[in-house]
Amino acid sequence: MSALEHPSDSNQAAAPLPPPLLPHEALIVERIEESPTIFTLRLRFTDPLIHQRYQFAPGQFNMLYLYGIGEVAISIVSDPTDDTLYDHTIRAVGRVTRALQQLVTGDTIGVRGPYGRGWPVDRAQGDDLLIVTGGLGCAPVVSVINYVMRRRQHYGRLIIMQGVRHANDLIWRERYEAWAKLPETQVLIAADQGGRGWPWHTGQVTALFERVALQPERTTVMMCGPEGMMRAVATDLTGRGIAPARLYLSMERNMKCGVGHCGHCQFGSRFVCRQGPVFSLPEVEPLLGVAGF
């Protein structure tokens, strides 16, 4: 199976064999402060051979390791053709991510990966793409947006929707504004609480669907964010005629090993780190919203 195939495109259900378990050293080439709690690390492997051989697909993740602290699963937000640097946007919410937040340009960390199953970018060729994100969990779709932007001739319209709880939660405003100026691209943003001077929609992200002329038979949907939001989006869009098999979700779980050994990310009979993090709606719909899963 190629790195860009999705198991729903073939008869193979298992994810590709994982890369080696040992982390490789990577240099922090640049650190970007996105907000008081969100930052981006731009990395380069210090071993030229490792750097040359490293490949990933949009939607996959790496395990970032700090000696004596631990490691954490972080989405890769770069385009796969950016083979000089690899970007990871991180929210400081726990012990490891707060320690990563203290690092500066020139420091080194351990990286192992890539892991998981990414977005079905091959299967979606020729389709309109509807990308829906909620809260601060937009990093898993940034790589696919970057991927599509460089290959616009292979895809139809690109519709990007971002919903946040409060206007202050929105990062990358300039990036959204730049995307909105591109041909065949529509950017719609909503905040539950807009506040003074908020230029976009105030309310739920699902209300934005009224502003889009969807073509259900040729639309592929990719979404990430809180499961309650994704469940609401899936219900709304299937009601508008989009087949469940055309909806893909990036699931969030506590991934500790990346290779399906520790069991922390078990989701029913599957492991998010191996069979995910990207799933089609029919694969996960029975468990969405079920306590304990």
N, C-alpha and C positions, 0 to 999 in steps of 0.2 A: 504494500500500500504506500503511495507517495505521501509526502508530508502534507500535501494540501487536500487530499481526499478525505471525505467524511464517510464513516462506516455505513451511513444510510444510502450512500451512492453505490455500494457493492454488497456482496454476500458476506464479507468479513465483518465480524462483530467486535473482534479484539483490537485494542490499540496497538500501535507498533511497539516493539521491544524498547524498554527504557534505555537511556544512555547510562554510562558508568555512574556508580554511586559516589565516587570521590569528587569533591568540588575542585574546580580549577581557579587559579588566582586571576582576578580582574582588577584593573586600575580604574579608579574614578577619574575620568578625564574632565568632567564638568558636573557641577551641581546647580540645579535650577530651583529656586524657591517659588512654588506655585501659589501657596497661601501659608498662613501661620502653621498649619498642620500637614500640608501636602508638599512634597518635593519630588524632583526627578533626578535620578542618577544616570549619567551617561557613562557607559563602561566600555573598556577594551580589554580583552584577554592579554595577559602579559606574555604568554607563550604564542609566538607567531603561527605555529602549526595548528594549535587549538583554535585560534582566531580565524584562520583560513578555512578550517573544516566545519566550523559551527554554522548550523542552519536551523531555522525555525519557521513555523507557519503562523499566520495571524490567529490570535486567540490562545496560543500556548503560553506557558509560564515557566519561569526559572525558580529554583530554590536559592535564595541569597543567604549566605552563611557568614556569621561573625564569630571568630574564635572566642570561646568562653562565654558566649551569649546565647547562641542558637541560630536557627535558620527559619526562614519564612517564605511562603509561596507568593511570588509577585508576577503579575502579567507583564509581558513584553509589549511595549507600545510602539516600537519602531516598525518600519516597513522592512520585510525580509531582504530587500535589495540594499538596505543600508548596512553594508558589510564592514563598515569602518568603526561604528559605534552602536551600542545596544542600550536603549533607554528603558528605564523602569520608573514609573510614577507610583509613589508610595505615600500612604497616609499613616502618620504616626499615631498608633492606637494601642500598641502593646510593647512589651519589653524589647523585642528585637527591632521593631520598626522605630521605636524611640532612640535606640542605640544607633541605628542607621542614620537617623536624622542628625546626629552629632558629627558625622563624617564630613570631610572636606575634600576638595580636589587634591589628588596625589595620594590619598589613602587607598588601600586595597581591601577587597573582600573576596570571599569564595563564592563561586557560581557553579551550580550543576543543573543540567537540563539540556534542551527544553523538554518539558513534560506535557502530557495530556493531548487532547484532541481539539483542534481549532475550528474556526468557522468554515463552512462549506463554500469557499470562494470559487472553486471550480464548478460545482453544481449550479451556482447562482449566475454564472455568466449568461448574458443576454436578458436577465431579469432587472426590473426595478428593485432597488434595495431600500427597505425601510429599517432604519436603525433607531431603536428606542432605548434610552438609558434613564435610570432613576437614581436619585440621591447623589452620593459622591462616587458611586461605583462605575464610572464611565471608562476607566482605563482598559478593560478587556476589549472594548470596541474601537479604541483609538487606532490600534494597529490595522484593523480591517478598513477603517476610513482612509488611513494613509495608503494602504495597499490599493484600494479602488481609485483613489485620486491619481495615482500614477498609471492606471490602466483603464481610463475612462472609456476607451473605445470598446471594451469588453462588457460593459454594463449599461443599463438604462438609467433612469432617473435615480438620484441618490437623495433620500429624504432622511434628515437627521433630526431626531426629537430628544430633547433633554429635559427632564423634570427634576426639580430640587425642592426641598422643603421650604427653604428661605432664600431670598435673593442673594444673601451674602455667601451662600454655599456654592454658588456658581464659580468655577474656575475656568480658565482658558477663554474668557470672553472675546479676546482679540482673535483667537483661532476660530471660534464659531462665526464671527463677523467675516473673516477671510473666506471661510468655506461657503458662506451664503452668497458671496459675489461670483462664485464659479458657475459655469454653464451647467444646466440640468441638475442643479443642486438646490434643495430647499432645506432651510434650517428653521426649526420651530422650538421655542424654549418656554417652559412654564415653571412658575414657582407657586407653591401653596400660599406663601406670604410674600407678596411682591415688594411692598414698601414704597417709599417716595422715590420717584425717578426711575422706577422699574419699567423698561421699554417693551417687555414681552408680556405674554399671557399670565394672568393670575388665576390659579386653579389647578386642577388635576391634569396630568400629561395626556390622559385619554381624551380630554376635550379637544386636543389638537387634531385628532383624526378627522374632524369636520372640515378642516382647512385643506385637506389633501384629497386629490382625485385618484383614488386607488384603483388599480387594475388587478383584481384578485388572482386571475389566472397567470399573471406574470410578475408577481411580487414575492420576493423572499424577505422575511423579517428576521432581524438579529437583535436580541435584547439582553440587557443585563441590569441588575439593580436588586432592590428588595423583592423577595418572592411574592409578597402580596401584590406589589405593583405589576410584576410580570404575569401573575395569574389574571389580574384585571385586564391587562393589555391583550393577553391571549383570548380571553372570553369576548372582548370587544371585537377583535379582528376576525376571529372565526365567525362571529355573527355578521360580519361584513362580507363574508364569502371567501376568505383566505383559508385554504386547506391547512389543517393542523400540521401536516408534514412540511409545510413551508415556513413554519415558525421554529426558530432556534433560540435557546436560552443558555446563557453562561451562568452556571450555578456556583454559589459561594459556599465553601465548606472549610473546615479546619484541616488543611492538608499539611501533614507533618513529614511524610517521607517522599511523596511524589511517585511512588512505584507500586502502590496498592498493598504494602506489607503491614502497615501499622493499624489500619482499619479506622482511623479517625474520620476519614471523609466518606465512609460507607453511606450510600444512598439507596436504600432497598437492597437489591442484589448487586448493585454496581458500586464502583469506586470513582468518585469525581476526578481524582488525579489520573486515572487510567482511561476510563470510558468517557470522561468529560475533560475539561469543565463545560464544553459545549455539547448540549443534547438537543435533539428535536423534541417538539412538544409531545408527540405520542410516547416517547421513551420515558418521560417523567411526569406526565399529567396526573396519573393516579396518586402520586405522592406529594404533589404540590399542596402546601398548606397543611399537611398531616403532621401533627405534633410528633417529635422524635425522629423525623426524617429530614 
